[in-house]
Amino acid sequence: MKTKIAVTIGPASADPEKIKKIIELGASALRINFSHGNIGEWKKYVDLIQDTCKNLNRHIALIGDLPGPSIRLGEMKGKVILKKDDLARIIYKDRVGDADEKVLPLPFEPFFNNINAGDILLMDDGRIQLQVIGVEKREVIVKALTPAEISSRKAIVVKGREIDLPTLSNRDLEAVRFSISNDLDYIGLSYVRNAGDIELLKSTLSSLGGVEIGVISKIETVQAVNNLTEIIDASDALLVARGDLGMHFGLEQVPRLQESIVEKCLEKGKPVIVATQLLGSMIDNPVPTRSEIVDILSAVRDGVDTLMLTGETAAGKYPVEAVKWLRKVIETYDSAITPRKIKLPRDADIRDRFAEGITMLAESLRASIAIYTKTGRVALRISRNRPNVEVYACSGSLKTIRKISILWGVKPVKVEALEYFEGLEEMLSTLKSSSEVKSGDVIILTYGLRDEPMHLVKIVQIR
């Protein structure tokens, strides 16, 4: 599959057999949402994933998703159930015991200083709407505008307003340290507002010894959309978080926003992921809706690198079935769709022009492309061109192999060699022995353009 699959692991899928099936179905990345659970639960998920990957001899990206600068409820013993027009209290507290009291804890005092009667509070990707009808010093009375089932750690958005919050909370820093010590490959930064947020996270990672971890910026706020160009430039990858976008913008605007964000990422040569409600109905049902199939097809046509399942696999009743359906839709249409080519600007970097030239050469010869990469950058540059031929990228670095697994159309190949020429020869031998290439096939072997007087590009016909 050229379009890759990422899957969120949570209580519904944190089972060795389910994770095994999800990986065997072709997941290229697995995600842990640090907004929920604790270090003990995160460690359980990581160990399950890493043990399964080792047993299957598979190398896939592991993504940790930070809560980011958001307003979240505290801990509740159960769910608070509200009917339309029911009243509930939001109080300044870390946790509450009895859900029947219709009390929601919120351990963030600035919220109570920035809320006004008449404000609309949104939760659960906008499906839950509460209207503020009374405000006291550390208590807010709300009326349910929709039926609601509210559980711990739900994020709250104030419709039409953004409250200034610190980029990294203590929980974020706890999750960053966990990600470094457990060898995660990417960290997702939620509620990004500008390039400064990303630079702060990157400097924090560097100071703690996690410089190799990539940063995925989640586009989900008005400020992020307004500052999109600088955010793309500062990030290692982007994620279109459609659930939160739908709370900050009108739902009718989300498809247009998704398309424009994806196009801008392709122009800038950065990987882009689309997430939230791809197969939302499968949280409760074993078969998706027709409109969900069309939605997935639209994202594939746009040329996104990766499609990510969230609640469907973290908390849904049919996590494995959801992955099967996503794979089925991608496989049905992937080979028939040629994503639009992004024309390089006239002042493009010579390394980008080199990657474009290799792509054009391979397509004209109907040849596969095989590259050796130490950092993954040449694989990204080739992928950016959306080649209509097979692309193999090998590396002696396991971290690099896992990080490039989210790239559109790139098949990672782990080799032992740590240098370019030896790596290309080892990869060619591996591709032959695995029947990825066969007699008569043409393959172009190369590596990233370096500052040296001579560069090797080999055209090989398999015999």
Buried (B, 14 or more C-beta within 10 A) or exposed (E): BBBBBBBBBBEBBBBEEBBBBBBEBBBBBBBBBBBBBEEEBBBBBBEBBBEBBEEEEBBBBBBBBBBBBBBBBBBBEEEBBBEEEBEBBBBBBEEBEEBEEBBBBBBBEEBBEBBEEEBBBBBBBBBBBBBBEEBEEBBBBBBBBBEBEBBBBBBBBBEEEBBEBEBBBEBBEBBBBBBBEBBBBBBBBBBBBBBBBBEBBBEBBEEBEBEBBBBBBBBBBBBBBEBBEEBBEBBBBBBBBBBBBBBBBEEEEBEEBBBEBBBBBBBBBBBBBBBBBBBBBBBEBEEBEEEBBEBBBBBBBBBBBBBBBBBBBBBBEBBBBBBBBBBBBBEEBBEEBEBEBBEBEEEBEEBBEBBBEBBEBBBEBEBBBBBBBBBBBBBBBBBBBBBBBBBBBBBBBEBBBBBBBBBBBBBBBBBEBEEBEBBBBBBBEBBBEEEBBEEEBBBBBBBBBEEEEEEEEEEBEBE
